[in-house]
Amino acid sequence: MSPSQKTELINFMDKNPELRSGKFTKTFTFKKSQELWITITNSLNSLPGAQKTWQQWRKTWHDLKISAKRKTAEVKKYQRTTGGGPALPNENLLNNEEIQVVNMMAPVAIEGHLVAESSTSFEFPDPFINEEEFANVSRNVSIDEHNEVILLVENEETASDHLYYATEKKDDGKENIELPSKPKRSTKKLFQVQRLNQTIAATEKMAEQNEKRKDQKGLYEAQKLKLYEQDIEVKKRIASALEKIAQKM
């Protein structure tokens, strides 16, 4: 990520508090969130530097938050140390962009457990999708004739509010799920969201493979047509030669 891309990403998140909060509502759904991520992805990829998908840029943003939180914790820890001591190295001090990131976060988020930080921190709005709705969604993942992934759900409003990536990987490689106020009741449903995301990812991969096969088939048909035309041309030449021989006889 280049400095210009970093600045662009931070400024974009600063202007979109709903996106950086990770909270979905009736008016700010996963679809709206995805549209914003795609918008900033197009902008970032047009700048010199890294080329990433919107999911990768989303993770980059969360990595920036984790780094800023860690440095903030180190500074606070140093300030609480009694008896003096060596000054903090410059690399442990926050730069202007990191300060901007910290200012976007709530005090609770800054003071929270850094190790348990997830690359997504979405809060689940009530009511949760019940288990029957999850089953309906999982059963109705398909691909249309254009290789687009289709989710056929009975409750479109609920689906649009809740179909999103619920977990990501922590720094230690383990998954972290932000549980609501009733963890026993909700844990199973959160894991169902995770399984749904895996199903969607597998379906998207299958769609991509189908698209590649379609391209290969198109190339094969084009080559076959070219050979057929060449064969016709050869036969025409043979017929013409035979006709000339017959005339001479």
Secondary structure, DSSP 8 states (H G I E B T S, - for coil): --HHHHHHHHHHHHH-HHHHHTB--SSS-HHHHHHHHHHHHHHHHTSSS----HHHHHHHHHHHHHHHHHHHHHHHHHHH-SS------GGGS--HHHHHHHHHS-HHHHHS-STT--S---B--SS---HHHHHHHHHTEEE-TT--EEE--S-HHHHHHH-S---EE-TTS-EE----S-HHHHHHHHHHHHHHHHHHHHHHHHHHHHHHHHHHHHHHHHHHHHHHHHHHHHHHHHHHHHHHHHHH-
